[in-house]
Amino acid sequence: MRSLWIGPPGALREIPDTATEFDRSVSLGVQEFASLAGGVTTTRLATPPRRLALSWTALLPDHAQWLDALARRAYGPGPLAVLDPAADNLFEASQSLGRAPRRISLAGWGTLAERADGTLTVTATQGDSSALYYTSPYWSGWPVLPGVPVSFTTYLTRTVGAVCVLEWWNADGTFLDSVTSATPTLTAVPPVGAAFVAPKVWLPTLTTIVPVGGALLRLGEPVTADEPIPVGDGCPAMTVTAYADRPRLPHRDLSLTLVEVRRA
């Protein structure tokens, strides 16, 4: 993906105009407390929210109108999906590393356990009866784009013969279709009407303890079976917290500030 896509899930639009400002810093929420003896104690947010600051100069009218409508919540109060071109892995950081906190669940036979260092392991599975599910913290899956391929690979599909699966869902939460691959990587184009993709892994019979390991979910750029799995950027649901519109007709200078939102 070379452009920013933004909008409600299932109705994202591309903003191909290059932003003059593109700041995707994470708000760590670190605070320092100094004692009278000179010692310093710090606290920080357990899961710091992602923030985006975007600015455009001479934005085309159609794109400016779309961003203006999103900022004014013309399409409803729900959070927006934002797919930025710098995201290399849409999984959460913990999912991409196979570590706690869990956003990975096991269905069927077997045991999914957490080691003292946070590493997730799986064992006692049965072929065709055990599956690992990667879950999004916001929606029923990860937002997808019409005609843009989705690629998925994991440590388990590369090492123990697990099978990649991509399930497609529409914006209303209705299941549409699924595709599988016995190869270490799976790439597929979403079917018509798909708004989300939900990845999972069918596990073989495992009698020893095996680390869950890393996982990679990417839009656009293909995935190879031997490339290193990068730490996940996540795909946060976001809301607009600040907005500025400076018309220079027929174009407009526009800026948005967004912050990650979380919900149960």
N, C-alpha and C positions, 0 to 999 in steps of 0.2 A: 504494500500500500504506500503510495507516494503522496496522498492527500489526506486532509482531515475530513472525517465524516461525523456528522452530529445530527441528533434528532431523537424522537421517540423510537423505541425498538420497533422494527418493522417498517419504519418510514424515515430512515436516515438519508441525509443528502450530502453530497460531496461539496466541499469548499476548496476548489483547486487553486484559488488565489493564494500565493505564498504569504503567510503572516509576517509582518515586520517585527513583531514581538511574539516569542513562543517560549514561555516559561512553564515548565512542568515540575517545579520543585515540590518536595514533600514537606509538609509542616510537621516537624518532629515533636513539637510541644515539650522541648527540654527546658527545665527550670533548675537554677542553681541556688543552693542554700549554703551560705558560709557561716561557720561557727566562729565564736570569739577567739578560739584557739587557732583559727586559720584553715581548718579542714573544710573541704567543699563536698557537699552531697548533691547529687543530681537526681531528678525524676523525669520521666518521659512517658508519652502516650504509648500504650501497648501496641496499638495499630494506628500509626499516624495517617491522617487523611491526605489524599493527593489533591493538589491544587493546580489549576491551569490559568494562565494569563495570556490572552491572545489579542493582538491588535493588527488591523489591516489598514493600508492606505489605498485610496481610490478603489474601493471594493465595488465589484459589479452590482448593479441594482438588484438582480434576482437573488444573489447570495446575501446581500445586505437585508433584504426584506425577510428572508428565511431566518436569519439570526435575530433580527428584531422581533419577529413573531415568537421565537423560542424564549427570548429574554422576557417578554411580556406574558408568557404562559398562555399564548393563544391556543395551544394544543393540549392544554390541561396542566394540572399541578404536578404530575408525576415526574420522576427524575429522568434525565436525558442520558442516552448512550453516547459516548464520545470515543471514537476510534482514532487515535492520533498516529501519525506516520512513524513516530519514534518507538512505538511499542513493538518489541521483537517477540514477546511471549505473553499471551493474554491470560495465562494462569496467574493466580496469586503467588507470591513469593514462596510460601510454604508448600503449595501444591507442586510448584516447579522443582522443588528440592526433595519432595517426599518426606516432609517433616510436619510436626505439630506447629501451630494449631490446626486441627483436622478440618479440611474441606474435601476429604476423600472418605468414602464409606464403602463397606463390603456388603454385598448381598449374596445370599446363598451360603454354601458350606465354606468353612474356614475361619481363621482368626486374624483380625487386624489388630496389631498391638503397637504400643509406643514405648520405645526405650527411654532410659533416663536422660539421654542427650537430645531427645526429641525426634529421633529417627523412627519412621514408621516401618513396620515389617508385616509380612503376611505369611501364613503357613496353613497346612491341613486343608487345602482347597481340593475341589474335584472338577475335572474338566467338564465344560458345558454346564456347570452348576454353580460357578462362583464368578462374580464380577466386581470390579472396582469402579465406583462412580465418582467422577469429579464434579463437584457442585459449585455453582456460582453463588456468591453471597447476596445477590440482588434479584436475579430473575431465574427463570426455569432453565436458562443456559446462557451462552455467550452470544451477543448480537452478531448477526451475519449480514452480508451485503449481496444483492442480486448479482449473479454471474461471477462473483469473486471466490476463488477456491479456498477451502479450509484444509489445513494440514495438521496432522496429529501424530505424535510419536511418544513413546515412553521407554524408560529403562527396561521394564518387564517385557515389552514387545521386542526389544533388541537382544535380550539375554536368555529368556526362558521360554520363548515361543508363545507368549500371550498374544491376543488378537485385538487390534484396534477396532473400535466401533464409533460411528458418529450418528447421533439421532437428531432429526430435524423437527422443530416445533414452530407453530405459527404464533402470532402476537397474542392470541387468546388462550394459549396454553394447550392447544390441540396437537397431538402427535401426527406427523405427516409421513415420515419414512425414516429408514436407517440404511447405513451402508457399512460393510465390514471389509477387513483386509487381513490376510494371514502374513503379510509382509511387515517388516518393522515399522514402516510409516504408512499413513493413509492420507490421501488427498482427494477431495471430492467437492463438486460445485453444489451449492444449496438448491433444492428444488424450488419451483415457483411457490410463492407464499410463505417461505420459511423466514422467520424472524430470529430464531435462536438455534444454536447447536449445543447438544449435550454430549460430551465425550465420555466413553467408558471403555473398560478393558475386560474381555473375557479371559479368565485365568486358566492355565492348565492344571493338572494335578501336581501339587507341591507337597512334599513330605518333610522338607527342611525349612528352616526360617530364612526368608528371602527379603532383603530390603525393597520397599516399594520403589525407591529411587526417583529420578527426575522425570518430568513430563513437559512437553512443548505443544502449545496450541497457537497457530499462526494463521493470519489471513493474508492472501496474496502471494507472498514469496514462498516458493516451494521449500520443503524440508528434506534433507538427505539423512540416510540411516547412520552416517558416521559423524555428523556435525555435533559439536558440543551443545548441550542443552543450556541455554542462558537462564539466569534467574528471572522469574516472571515479573512483568510490569503490572499485571492486573488489568482489568477493564472496568474501572469504577463507574457506578451510576453517579451522575453529577447534577448539580443545580446551579443556576446563574445567581451570583451574589452581587455583581456590579456590572454596569452596562453604560457605555458612552457612545453617542451617535453624533458625528460632526459632518453634516452634508457639505459636499463640494460638487454640486450638481453638474453633470448627471451622475457622478460617483459619490460615494460616502466613505468617510473615515470612521471606522467602528472598532470598539474594543469590548471584550468580555472577560470577566473573571468568574471562574467556576470552582466549586469545591465538592469533594466526594461526600456523598450521603450514604447512610446505612439504615437499614430497616430490618425488622425480624422477618 
